[in-house]
């Protein structure tokens, strides 16, 4: 698994946080 796959994806809209990758806070800061 890639814990940072959400951060690597250009489409944060399609990013789905899971129990194994709780990185929604990080994504929000990048989008802000």
Number of C-alpha atoms within 10 A of each C-alpha: 6 9 13 13 14 21 16 10 11 10 9 15 10 9 15 12 15 10 6 9 14 14 18 16 10 13 17 10 8 10 9 6
